[in-house]
C-alpha cells in the first residue's frame, strides 16, 4: 500500500498530571472517517511530559496497519521536538540535548521513533484550552484519569 492510498487518521492527544511528578493520565482520540476511538489511561507517579508522549504513542500503537496520521497536540515539547528537528539532533548526539544533558523520557522518544517508521506522521500543534473540541475532550479525559489515580493513592 503506498502512502497516498493509506488511510488518513487524525489523533488528538493530551496528558495531565496532578503535581509534576504526581498522579497523571493521558487521552488519545482516534478519528477515521466517521469512526472514533478513545484511549485513556492513568498512572500513579509520572510527569506531564511523559503523559503527553504516552498519549501520542498509545494512539499510534492502536493503529492496526500503516497509516497517514495527523497528531494534534497542545504539547510544544512534542511538536517542537519533531517539527524543529530536536529529536533528530538528540539521536545524532547520543540522546544528549544541546546543553549536553541526558534527554528526558528517552525510552518514550525511542518508542515514538519506531512508530514513526511504521506510519507517515505529521504533528500539528493546537493551542490548549482554546475551545478546540477534541483537544478539550482529551484534556477532560486525561484530567479524570489523573484524578482517579490521585484518589487511589489517597485511599491507601
C-alpha positions as CSV (number, residue, x, y, z in Angstrom):
1,X,0.0,0.0,0.0
2,X,1.6,3.3,-1.0
3,X,1.4,6.3,1.3
4,X,-1.2,8.1,-0.8
5,X,-3.6,5.2,-0.6
6,X,-3.1,4.7,3.2
7,X,-5.9,5.7,5.4
8,X,-5.7,9.2,6.9
9,X,-6.2,9.1,10.7
10,X,-6.5,12.1,13.0
11,X,-5.2,11.5,16.5
12,X,-5.9,14.1,19.2
13,X,-3.9,13.8,22.4
14,X,-3.4,15.3,25.8
15,X,-1.7,14.5,29.0
16,X,-2.3,15.7,32.6
17,X,-0.6,15.5,35.9
18,X,-1.5,16.5,39.4
19,X,1.8,17.7,40.6
20,X,4.8,17.2,38.4
21,X,5.7,14.5,39.2
22,X,2.5,13.1,40.6
23,X,-0.6,11.1,39.6
24,X,-1.2,11.5,35.9
25,X,-3.3,10.4,32.9
26,X,-3.4,10.7,29.2
27,X,-6.1,10.5,26.5
28,X,-5.9,9.9,22.7
29,X,-8.9,10.1,20.4
30,X,-8.5,8.5,17.0
31,X,-10.8,9.6,14.2
32,X,-11.1,7.9,10.8
33,X,-13.9,8.8,8.6
34,X,-17.0,8.7,10.9
35,X,-15.4,6.4,13.5
36,X,-13.9,7.4,16.8
37,X,-11.9,5.5,19.4
38,X,-10.9,6.8,22.8
39,X,-7.8,5.6,24.7
40,X,-7.4,6.7,28.3
41,X,-5.0,5.6,31.0
42,X,-3.8,6.8,34.4
43,X,-0.6,6.3,36.3
44,X,0.3,6.8,40.0
45,X,3.7,8.6,39.6
46,X,4.6,10.3,36.4
47,X,5.2,13.7,34.8
48,X,3.2,15.8,32.4
49,X,5.6,15.3,29.5
50,X,5.6,11.5,30.0
51,X,1.8,11.7,29.8
52,X,1.8,13.8,26.7
53,X,4.2,11.4,25.0
54,X,2.3,8.4,26.2
55,X,-0.9,9.7,24.6
56,X,0.8,10.0,21.2
57,X,2.4,6.6,21.5
58,X,-0.9,4.9,22.6
59,X,-2.7,6.5,19.7
60,X,-0.1,5.2,17.2
61,X,0.0,1.8,18.8
62,X,-3.7,1.4,18.3
63,X,-3.4,1.5,14.5
64,X,-3.6,-1.9,13.0
65,X,-1.7,-1.2,9.8
66,X,0.5,1.6,8.4
67,X,-1.5,4.9,8.1
68,X,-1.0,8.5,7.3
69,X,-1.5,10.2,10.6
70,X,-2.1,13.7,11.8
71,X,-1.2,14.1,15.5
72,X,-2.9,17.1,17.1
73,X,-1.2,18.0,20.3
74,X,-1.1,21.1,22.6
75,X,2.3,20.0,23.8
76,X,5.1,22.3,22.5
77,X,7.5,19.8,24.0
78,X,6.4,17.2,21.4
79,X,5.5,19.4,18.4
80,X,8.8,21.4,18.6
81,X,10.9,18.3,19.2
82,X,9.5,16.9,15.9
83,X,8.9,19.9,13.8
84,X,12.1,21.8,14.8
85,X,14.2,18.6,14.5
86,X,15.2,18.4,18.1
87,X,14.5,14.7,18.1
88,X,16.9,14.2,15.1
89,X,19.6,16.1,16.9
90,X,19.1,14.2,20.1
91,X,19.5,10.9,18.3
92,X,22.6,12.1,16.5
93,X,24.1,13.4,19.7
94,X,23.6,10.0,21.5
95,X,20.4,11.2,23.3
96,X,22.0,14.4,24.6
97,X,20.5,17.8,24.5
98,X,22.3,20.8,23.0
99,X,23.3,21.5,26.7
100,X,24.9,18.0,26.7
101,X,22.4,16.7,29.3
102,X,20.5,13.4,29.0
103,X,17.3,13.7,27.1
104,X,14.4,13.1,29.5
105,X,11.9,10.4,28.6
106,X,14.4,8.7,26.2
107,X,12.5,5.4,26.4
108,X,9.3,7.0,25.2
109,X,11.1,9.0,22.4
110,X,12.7,5.8,21.2
111,X,9.3,4.1,21.0
112,X,7.9,7.1,19.2
113,X,10.7,6.9,16.7
114,X,9.9,3.3,16.0
115,X,6.2,4.0,15.5
116,X,7.1,6.9,13.1
117,X,8.9,4.4,10.9
118,X,5.7,2.4,10.6
119,X,3.3,5.4,9.9
120,X,3.6,8.6,7.9
121,X,3.1,11.1,10.8
122,X,2.6,14.8,10.8
123,X,2.5,16.8,14.1
124,X,0.1,19.7,14.4
125,X,0.3,22.0,17.4
126,X,-3.0,23.3,18.7
127,X,-3.4,25.9,21.4
128,X,-4.6,24.3,24.6
129,X,-7.8,25.5,26.3
130,X,-8.8,27.5,23.2
131,X,-12.1,25.8,22.6
132,X,-10.8,23.1,20.1
133,X,-13.5,20.3,20.6
134,X,-11.2,17.3,20.6
135,X,-8.4,19.0,22.5
136,X,-10.8,20.0,25.2
137,X,-12.3,16.4,25.3
138,X,-8.8,14.9,25.6
139,X,-8.0,17.3,28.4
140,X,-11.1,16.3,30.4
141,X,-10.4,12.6,29.9
142,X,-6.7,12.9,30.8
143,X,-7.6,15.0,33.9
144,X,-10.2,12.5,35.0
145,X,-7.7,9.7,34.7
146,X,-5.2,11.6,36.8
147,X,-7.8,12.4,39.4
148,X,-8.8,8.7,39.6
149,X,-5.1,7.8,40.2
150,X,-4.9,10.5,42.9
151,X,-8.0,9.1,44.7
152,X,-6.5,5.6,44.6
153,X,-3.3,6.9,46.2
154,X,-5.2,8.8,48.9
155,X,-7.2,5.6,49.8
156,X,-4.1,3.6,50.5
